[in-house]
Amino acid sequence: MVLFFLLSHTCFAGKLKILSRLAPLLSESSGLIVFTDSTWLTINDGNNEPIVFEINIKGKIVSQTTFLNAENFDWEELQIDKAGFIYIGDIGNNKQSRNSLTIYKFHRDDIGSEKVSTQQIHFYYPDQNHFPPKRSDRNYDSEAFLVQRDSIFIFTKDWSKPFNGISNIYFVPNSPGRYAAVFLRGFQTNSNSPYRDAVTSVCWFGSDILLLSYGAIYLINDAMQLLHTPNFVQSKRFIFKRLKQFEAIAASPDGKIYLTTEKHRLLGRAKLYLWTGTEKK
């Protein structure tokens, strides 16, 4: 049985501040984590070199990490866990034609090294029977996942037509191997257009979750309800005044929230943003 739930949205206020334009080499920034007090890690989207870049607040590259056993077919997300392991999600599937996806795992101590060896978590969607499926069923792309101890939660990016704004959550174990992703639930964001409402990144915000789309940030306080029960979940939503190609979101331990965009022919270079938000009274 397929389970869906509605996110009940209340609005909250906030503002964006551009911190820097990213180095030209980072034109397709598609993942972001806060690494130190003064640096971030980011990656480029698919068909680029399999490199993790460390950047400073000016958007300049301060180190690069290369890998022995990783390729960048369609890298879309970065995460870090409390034990210091970093995860790269090669999970993009725009054409819905991939029958195996990979999450690479390595330790933060390897940042700045060459030819790092990664652990590999491979998975597939057992409910996807056609590659690609018919247009109404195209919900097997992903640009977002969360790590919680021994579990990885994957959020799909909806490309169905007509678009319904449903992101499905799947689970895989956080250990090397190949797995059939287990469907947990679907949830409804807005349903205007995939170019505004499809999920592009997610991160922990303390014990809460921040979910990013091109057009909004969703703050979900009931993280355990979201990931472990079929119960109703409320969220607070911040709608961006201007549509941008937001591809990544990350939160620092002191509660600062950062975002990156990709290079856009109309919007210019990829950028690093600071976002500050407060609940709207």
RANORJO-V519560 format. One record per residue. N is the residue number from 1. RES is the residue in three letters. PHI is phi in whole degrees, 0 to 359 (none if undefined). OMEGA is omega in degrees with one decimal (none if undefined). D_CENTER is the distance of its C-alpha to the mean C-alpha in whole Angstrom. Layout:
((N | RES | PHI | OMEGA | D_CENTER) (N | RES | PHI | OMEGA | D_CENTER))
//
This chain:
((1 | MET | none | 179.5 | 27) (2 | VAL | 274 | -179.7 | 23) (3 | LEU | 253 | 174.6 | 22) (4 | PHE | 233 | 170.4 | 21) (5 | PHE | 217 | 178.6 | 21) (6 | LEU | 268 | 169.6 | 21) (7 | LEU | 274 | 176.7 | 19) (8 | SER | 277 | -171.0 | 22) (9 | HIS | 262 | 163.8 | 20) (10 | THR | 243 | -173.3 | 22) (11 | CYS | 273 | 171.3 | 22) (12 | PHE | 223 | -172.4 | 22) (13 | ALA | 270 | 177.8 | 22) (14 | GLY | 182 | 178.6 | 21) (15 | LYS | 211 | -179.8 | 21) (16 | LEU | 253 | 175.4 | 19) (17 | LYS | 232 | 176.0 | 21) (18 | ILE | 286 | 176.1 | 20) (19 | LEU | 271 | -179.3 | 20) (20 | SER | 190 | 165.4 | 21) (21 | ARG | 271 | -178.1 | 20) (22 | LEU | 284 | 176.8 | 19) (23 | ALA | 308 | -177.4 | 21) (24 | PRO | 306 | 179.0 | 22) (25 | LEU | 295 | -176.9 | 20) (26 | LEU | 257 | -176.0 | 17) (27 | SER | 286 | -177.0 | 17) (28 | GLU | 235 | 178.9 | 14) (29 | SER | 306 | -174.7 | 11) (30 | SER | 226 | 175.6 | 8) (31 | GLY | 204 | -175.6 | 6) (32 | LEU | 205 | 167.2 | 8) (33 | ILE | 222 | 172.8 | 10) (34 | VAL | 281 | -173.6 | 14) (35 | PHE | 258 | 175.8 | 16) (36 | THR | 229 | 177.6 | 20) (37 | ASP | 295 | -174.7 | 21) (38 | SER | 228 | 179.8 | 21) (39 | THR | 223 | 177.8 | 19) (40 | TRP | 233 | 170.2 | 15) (41 | LEU | 250 | 176.6 | 13) (42 | THR | 214 | 178.8 | 12) (43 | ILE | 225 | 171.5 | 11) (44 | ASN | 266 | 177.7 | 13) (45 | ASP | 295 | -173.7 | 12) (46 | GLY | 301 | 179.0 | 14) (47 | ASN | 64 | 169.8 | 18) (48 | ASN | 249 | 178.9 | 18) (49 | GLU | 295 | 178.5 | 19) (50 | PRO | 282 | -175.3 | 17) (51 | ILE | 229 | 168.8 | 17) (52 | VAL | 260 | -176.7 | 15) (53 | PHE | 255 | 170.3 | 17) (54 | GLU | 261 | -177.2 | 18) (55 | ILE | 235 | 175.0 | 18) (56 | ASN | 256 | -174.4 | 21) (57 | ILE | 293 | 177.0 | 21) (58 | LYS | 272 | -179.9 | 23) (59 | GLY | 81 | -178.7 | 20) (60 | LYS | 272 | 179.7 | 22) (61 | ILE | 280 | 179.4 | 21) (62 | VAL | 250 | 173.0 | 23) (63 | SER | 201 | 176.3 | 22) (64 | GLN | 227 | 177.9 | 21) (65 | THR | 241 | 179.0 | 20) (66 | THR | 248 | -168.9 | 21) (67 | PHE | 229 | 176.3 | 21) (68 | LEU | 283 | -166.8 | 24) (69 | ASN | 228 | 176.6 | 22) (70 | ALA | 222 | 173.2 | 19) (71 | GLU | 234 | -177.7 | 18) (72 | ASN | 257 | 174.8 | 16) (73 | PHE | 283 | 175.2 | 16) (74 | ASP | 200 | 177.9 | 12) (75 | TRP | 291 | -174.2 | 10) (76 | GLU | 224 | -174.2 | 6) (77 | GLU | 208 | 172.6 | 4) (78 | LEU | 237 | 173.3 | 7) (79 | GLN | 219 | 174.2 | 8) (80 | ILE | 223 | 179.8 | 12) (81 | ASP | 255 | -173.9 | 14) (82 | LYS | 290 | 178.2 | 18) (83 | ALA | 272 | 177.4 | 20) (84 | GLY | 90 | 176.1 | 18) (85 | PHE | 277 | -179.9 | 16) (86 | ILE | 253 | -176.0 | 13) (87 | TYR | 235 | 175.3 | 11) (88 | ILE | 247 | -179.0 | 10) (89 | GLY | 264 | 170.5 | 8) (90 | ASP | 271 | -167.5 | 11) (91 | ILE | 236 | 178.5 | 10) (92 | GLY | 294 | -174.8 | 10) (93 | ASN | 206 | -173.5 | 13) (94 | ASN | 307 | -177.6 | 14) (95 | LYS | 273 | 178.9 | 18) (96 | GLN | 58 | -174.7 | 17) (97 | SER | 251 | -178.9 | 20) (98 | ARG | 275 | 178.0 | 18) (99 | ASN | 252 | 173.8 | 20) (100 | SER | 206 | 179.8 | 18) (101 | LEU | 242 | -174.2 | 15) (102 | THR | 222 | 168.4 | 14) (103 | ILE | 245 | 178.9 | 12) (104 | TYR | 268 | -175.5 | 14) (105 | LYS | 226 | 175.9 | 15) (106 | PHE | 207 | -175.1 | 18) (107 | HIS | 264 | -178.1 | 19) (108 | ARG | 300 | 178.9 | 19) (109 | ASP | 296 | -179.5 | 22) (110 | ASP | 274 | -179.4 | 22) (111 | ILE | 299 | -177.8 | 20) (112 | GLY | 93 | -179.1 | 23) (113 | SER | 268 | 175.5 | 24) (114 | GLU | 253 | 174.2 | 25) (115 | LYS | 58 | 177.8 | 25) (116 | VAL | 285 | 176.2 | 23) (117 | SER | 268 | -176.7 | 23) (118 | THR | 249 | 162.5 | 20) (119 | GLN | 279 | -175.6 | 20) (120 | GLN | 230 | 176.9 | 18) (121 | ILE | 247 | -178.9 | 17) (122 | HIS | 259 | 177.4 | 17) (123 | PHE | 208 | 175.3 | 17) (124 | TYR | 215 | 178.4 | 18) (125 | TYR | 264 | -175.4 | 18) (126 | PRO | 292 | 179.0 | 22) (127 | ASP | 271 | 174.1 | 22) (128 | GLN | 268 | -175.2 | 21) (129 | ASN | 252 | -179.4 | 25) (130 | HIS | 228 | -173.4 | 25) (131 | PHE | 228 | 6.3 | 23) (132 | PRO | 272 | 173.2 | 22) (133 | PRO | 283 | 176.1 | 23) (134 | LYS | 296 | -170.8 | 25) (135 | ARG | 304 | -177.3 | 23) (136 | SER | 288 | -177.2 | 23) (137 | ASP | 247 | -173.6 | 21) (138 | ARG | 277 | -179.9 | 18) (139 | ASN | 224 | -179.6 | 15) (140 | TYR | 238 | 169.0 | 14) (141 | ASP | 272 | 175.3 | 12) (142 | SER | 207 | 173.8 | 8) (143 | GLU | 228 | -171.8 | 5) (144 | ALA | 210 | 170.2 | 3) (145 | PHE | 207 | 176.5 | 6) (146 | LEU | 238 | 174.9 | 8) (147 | VAL | 249 | 175.7 | 11) (148 | GLN | 223 | -178.8 | 14) (149 | ARG | 53 | -174.9 | 18) (150 | ASP | 265 | -176.2 | 18) (151 | SER | 231 | 172.0 | 16) (152 | ILE | 237 | -178.0 | 12) (153 | PHE | 249 | -175.1 | 11) (154 | ILE | 257 | 179.4 | 9) (155 | PHE | 252 | -178.0 | 8) (156 | THR | 277 | 177.5 | 10) (157 | LYS | 251 | -172.3 | 10) (158 | ASP | 283 | 173.5 | 14) (159 | TRP | 240 | -176.7 | 16) (160 | SER | 294 | 177.4 | 19) (161 | LYS | 226 | 4.8 | 22) (162 | PRO | 290 | -177.4 | 23) (163 | PHE | 289 | -179.8 | 20) (164 | ASN | 241 | 174.8 | 20) (165 | GLY | 73 | -179.6 | 16) (166 | ILE | 267 | 171.8 | 16) (167 | SER | 255 | 178.7 | 12) (168 | ASN | 267 | 177.5 | 14) (169 | ILE | 253 | 176.1 | 13) (170 | TYR | 241 | 179.8 | 14) (171 | PHE | 238 | 167.1 | 15) (172 | VAL | 225 | 177.2 | 16) (173 | PRO | 291 | 177.9 | 18) (174 | ASN | 268 | 176.2 | 17) (175 | SER | 202 | -177.4 | 20) (176 | PRO | 301 | -179.5 | 20) (177 | GLY | 150 | 176.1 | 22) (178 | ARG | 236 | -170.5 | 21) (179 | TYR | 226 | 165.2 | 20) (180 | ALA | 276 | -179.5 | 20) (181 | ALA | 297 | -177.5 | 17) (182 | VAL | 265 | 178.3 | 19) (183 | PHE | 289 | 179.1 | 18) (184 | LEU | 257 | -176.5 | 18) (185 | ARG | 186 | 170.3 | 18) (186 | GLY | 248 | 173.2 | 17) (187 | PHE | 220 | -172.1 | 16) (188 | GLN | 256 | 166.7 | 17) (189 | THR | 265 | 172.9 | 15) (190 | ASN | 291 | -174.5 | 18) (191 | SER | 231 | 179.3 | 19) (192 | ASN | 283 | -174.8 | 20) (193 | SER | 193 | 175.3 | 18) (194 | PRO | 296 | -179.8 | 15) (195 | TYR | 278 | 173.7 | 15) (196 | ARG | 235 | -166.1 | 15) (197 | ASP | 245 | 178.4 | 14) (198 | ALA | 288 | -176.1 | 11) (199 | VAL | 286 | -178.6 | 8) (200 | THR | 244 | 178.2 | 5) (201 | SER | 190 | 178.5 | 3) (202 | VAL | 207 | 174.6 | 5) (203 | CYS | 206 | 171.3 | 7) (204 | TRP | 285 | 175.4 | 11) (205 | PHE | 229 | -166.8 | 13) (206 | GLY | 68 | 175.9 | 17) (207 | SER | 265 | 178.2 | 17) (208 | ASP | 261 | -179.7 | 15) (209 | ILE | 235 | 169.8 | 12) (210 | LEU | 252 | -179.3 | 10) (211 | LEU | 247 | -174.8 | 8) (212 | LEU | 248 | 166.1 | 8) (213 | SER | 233 | 177.8 | 9) (214 | TYR | 298 | -172.3 | 12) (215 | GLY | 249 | -173.5 | 15) (216 | ALA | 197 | 166.3 | 14) (217 | ILE | 247 | 176.3 | 12) (218 | TYR | 248 | 175.0 | 13) (219 | LEU | 259 | -177.4 | 14) (220 | ILE | 248 | -177.4 | 15) (221 | ASN | 281 | -175.5 | 18) (222 | ASP | 267 | -175.2 | 19) (223 | ALA | 299 | -178.1 | 16) (224 | MET | 293 | 175.2 | 18) (225 | GLN | 296 | -177.9 | 20) (226 | LEU | 296 | -170.7 | 16) (227 | LEU | 267 | -170.4 | 16) (228 | HIS | 232 | 179.2 | 19) (229 | THR | 220 | 173.9 | 22) (230 | PRO | 269 | -171.9 | 22) (231 | ASN | 286 | 175.3 | 23) (232 | PHE | 299 | -177.8 | 23) (233 | VAL | 230 | 176.3 | 20) (234 | GLN | 264 | 173.6 | 20) (235 | SER | 219 | 171.0 | 18) (236 | LYS | 249 | -172.2 | 18) (237 | ARG | 234 | 171.2 | 17) (238 | PHE | 249 | -179.2 | 17) (239 | ILE | 263 | 178.3 | 18) (240 | PHE | 291 | -179.5 | 18) (241 | LYS | 291 | 178.1 | 21) (242 | ARG | 239 | -179.4 | 20) (243 | LEU | 288 | 177.3 | 18) (244 | LYS | 226 | -180.0 | 16) (245 | GLN | 272 | 178.4 | 13) (246 | PHE | 287 | -174.2 | 10) (247 | GLU | 240 | -174.4 | 7) (248 | ALA | 208 | 177.4 | 6) (249 | ILE | 221 | 179.4 | 7) (250 | ALA | 210 | 179.0 | 9) (251 | ALA | 239 | 177.5 | 12) (252 | SER | 272 | 179.1 | 16) (253 | PRO | 302 | 179.8 | 18) (254 | ASP | 269 | 171.0 | 20) (255 | GLY | 92 | 176.1 | 18) (256 | LYS | 280 | -175.5 | 17) (257 | ILE | 240 | -176.4 | 14) (258 | TYR | 238 | 178.0 | 13) (259 | LEU | 222 | 169.9 | 11) (260 | THR | 233 | 172.8 | 11) (261 | THR | 243 | 170.0 | 12) (262 | GLU | 274 | 171.4 | 14) (263 | LYS | 297 | -179.5 | 17) (264 | HIS | 224 | -175.5 | 19) (265 | ARG | 298 | 178.6 | 23) (266 | LEU | 260 | -173.1 | 23) (267 | LEU | 259 | 174.3 | 21) (268 | GLY | 89 | -174.5 | 22) (269 | ARG | 300 | 170.9 | 20) (270 | ALA | 299 | -173.5 | 17) (271 | LYS | 223 | 171.3 | 17) (272 | LEU | 254 | -176.9 | 15) (273 | TYR | 240 | 165.1 | 16) (274 | LEU | 252 | 178.3 | 17) (275 | TRP | 244 | 175.4 | 17) (276 | THR | 239 | -176.5 | 19) (277 | GLY | 222 | 174.9 | 20) (278 | THR | 223 | 179.6 | 22) (279 | GLU | 295 | -179.8 | 23) (280 | LYS | 281 | -177.0 | 25) (281 | LYS | 274 | none | 29))
//
